[in-house]
Amino acid sequence: MTDLTTLGTEELLWPRYAGPEDLAAIEAVPLEARGLPESTYALLVRAAARWPERTALTVLPEASRWREPLQRTYSQLLGDVHRYANLLHTLGVRRTDAVALIAPNCAELVPATLAAQLAGIAAPINGGLSPDHIAELLRRSGARVLIVAGPELSLDSWDGARELAERGLVDAVLVLRPTKAPEPAPELPVIADILVGYLDALAAEQDSTRFLGQPPAASDLAALFHTGGTTGVPKLAAHRHSGEVANAWMIAANSMVDEESVIFAALPLFHVNALVVTLLAPLFRGQPVVWAGPLGYRDFALYAEFWKIVAHYRIAAMSAVPTVYAVLAQCPIDADISSLRYAMVGASPLPLAVRENFQRHTGVTLVEGYGLTEATCATARSYPDAPRPGAVGQRMPYQQVAVVRPSEDGTWERLSAGETGILTISGPTVFAGYVTDRDENGHRLDGLGTLVDGWLSTGDLAHIDADGFIHLHGRAKDLIIRGGHNIDPASIEDALLSHPRVTAAGAVGRPDVHAGEVPVAYVTVAPESEVTEDDLVAWAAQRVHERAAAPKTVTILDALPVTDVGKPYKLGLRADATRRELLDALATVPSVAGVNAAVEDGTIAATVILDSDADRNGVEAILGRYAIDSKIEVRQ
């Protein structure tokens, strides 16, 4: 154990963390001895005290207006947070009360999120969810105050908020305007007895020097983040202040960045990466953060301007998903991007072709990471100067990882180095549980089977090598099971991505009456490519590791389906594969008008549409050969 009396405050806070060999020395000092702030609010107060006049936020109104940002210093950011939090406090928000936030990124959303964590609990919600899902998340969180994008910022979010208010699901609607919005602001409607007004205007007279309520403690809940959101009603994962602060420190401790490093942020603030990596972690070192416009990486105009933005603001570090780097690898470099030295990638496996294309195009090494909402955000990181092919990184300090095999009795058998099983995590970043209900004492939390003796089951298949690096093998639920044989879709995707014209790939199981599932693949290809689907089937067959994994078909699409944060959406591909299989199976049956397949509550549901004179019994007999949730509709 390190003698702490020989270490100064800065040495305690910022140990060397540049390579895998540094982990043991870091952990020789107990985490509780490092003097981390107690809460996200205390972290902001510390930053404002140390760097009051340093620029904290540079927010672009939109990609095409990147030369017209709104900027706020650290002291101004703290003042905004105080004003917003005091407004929430006057509206009755207390420590165990959630505040819902539904908006694209904008200058007001950043302090609003921090204010919600100060006055109560932030509950960010993806505005792209269905109205019923949003209503259920509001109910589950207990949020009665809604901070939402106004009609200028997101008309869909605003229309949804009006509907929620008219249904009596909230007591107050606090409205956000676009960054650098023109005056005057549009007039807002009167909705029964609901408070409706612009957040910044309503908070204008609030005290900006201090918070009038009781600041949060380390063990208090800071945020409720919904997981996924593309199927069923998402779960609400509860974060404690201690977990968010600890994870932010683990990220900020990276020796490759310093106080002068400018961070680029473009992921939506309803995602943990945006909160922890590009908001909280920079607070530790007073780093300036440049926030993209409301569409973030989904703004096509951003890519045409991206390298100019990097050069102008001297961007040093960025974080994005593989699909973003695949696009950037095709964007001509028209500016000096020498400032960019740390490009982080996560959220989904990084295809080898994307890595090689981006690094060859820019000279910047992509640094993989791994994490999930239930472990706050980040659990593993890589090192540019110590590449480990095939690994997503080494575990971060004070987090422990293990690979286990679940037994029939519910216990976990811990596996040895090199063996593949389910990855599990323990340590200070593991979440408090999922919100299952709420009573007078606050939110009821339950691990719902993911927590065993403080260890979190990630649901990811992985092995850990002898040096402690994590190698992922896909989601357990994404495995293609052909006749009882497990096939890792990544092996198929890697084979296809090795083709020089393939730009993205996704492999899934297609229903099969004999084997249960057979592998099929979907790809996108470079513009004006002449490669055919048959060519790609042959290419993959020659390169996958076993005959059973060779895809039966390869379908070329204009774009692969992704979630709102750019993660591959495998369920969408599985639905299409199901539809194609049933169309083929029913091709010889007269009067079949069509087949639809959709994702319903996390499973694939197929609908076969028949003409009124169709042989219904024959169709039912064919459908009965598959393990598919299906129904028949007769067209009149």
Secondary structure, DSSP 8 states (H G I E B T S, - for coil): ---GGG--HHHHHS---SSGGGHHHHHTS-GGGG---SSHHHHHHHHHHH-TTSEEEEE-SSGGGTTS-EEEEHHHHHHHHHHHHHHHHHTT--TT-EEEEE----TTHHHHHHHHHHHSEEEE--TTS-HHHHHHHHHHHT--EEEEE-TTT-HHHHHHHHHHHHTT--SEEEEE--TT--SS------BTTBEEEEHHHHTTTS-SSS-SS----TTSEEEEEE---SSSS--EEEEEHHHHHHHHHHHHT-TT--TT-EEEE-S-TTSHIIIIIIIIHHHHHT--EEE--TTGGG-HHHHHHHHHHHHHHTEEEEEE-HHHHHHHTTS---S--TT--EEEE-SS---HHHHHHHHHHHS--EEEEE--GGGSS--EE--TTS--TT--EEE-TT-EEEEEEE-TTS-EEE--TT--EEEEEESTTS--EEEEEEETTEEEEE-TTSEETTEEEEEEEEEE-TTSEEEEEEEGGG-EEETTEEE-HHHHHHHHHTSTTEEEEEEEEEEETTTEEEEEEEEEE-TT----HHHHHHHHHTTSSSGGGS-S-EEE-SS--B-TTS-B-HHHHHHHHHHHHHHHHTTTSTTEEEEEEEEETTEEEEEEEEETTS-HHHHHHHHTTS--EEEEEEE-
